[in-house]
């Protein structure tokens, strides 16, 4: 049996720093990423945990201009609908936010969950079937952190119409869109969440509070 590696305090401090600087990036430089880097990040994402070892996450790189245009059109439509749902004060702030880097980011990755995968034989999903989708989210999280460690920013675009994006990318019907990611070198960096800096939301201390029962 292999011996577990030892992680030093210095490594733990750097890991904390990585987590602090993992931010949802919306402003990207247009520089291309190095050849092979996206493939490397996807390979590392496959190390993420998955229920029953189902490994359901499927990444699709979107390079075709027509497909990208369909995604951007979907974003614009969903964004208008979201803006209309807010009252005046929040709507004004919402309209000032930059919520996607679709035009600037050199890499678009769509992350899907293969809901029909036979891998894992359904282990752990009888009572919580959504654990399959959660497993895909874990893969996205691993990709996000490893990208940040290489100086690459990630922006998760959720203001989209999943059915339209799925149709535009022509993936199997059993694949469910989990996240649409923009990747690229950040135009600027800040460890503080932009939505907090701009006054959209304050930090919720409950998120870092351990509750005992």
KAHURA-V766046 format. One line per field, one symbol per residue. ss: DSSP state (~ for helix, > for strand, _ for the rest). psi: psi as a letter, one per 30 degrees, with the letter a starting at -180 (. if undefined). A space follows every 50 residues. Layout:
# KAHURA-V766046
ss=???
psi=???
This chain:
# KAHURA-V766046
ss=________~~~~~~~~~~~~~__>___>________~~~~~~~~~_____ ~~~___>>>>>___~~~~~~~~~~~~~~~~~~~~___~~~~~~~~~____ ______>>>>>>>>________________~~~~~~~~~~~~~~~~~~~_ __>>>>>____~~~~~~~~_____>>>>>>>>>>_>_______~~~~___ ____~~~~_____
psi=kkkklkjleeeeeeeeeeeegjljkfjllgkllkkfeeeeeeeeffflkk kghfhfkkkjkjfkeeeeeeeeeeeeeeeeeeefflleeeeeeeffkjgk heeekfkkkkklkjfgkfkfhgkgfefifffeeeeeeeeeeeeeeeeefg gklkkjjfiljeeeeeeefhlkffkkkekjkkklkkelkkfkkefeefge klkjfffgkkkk.
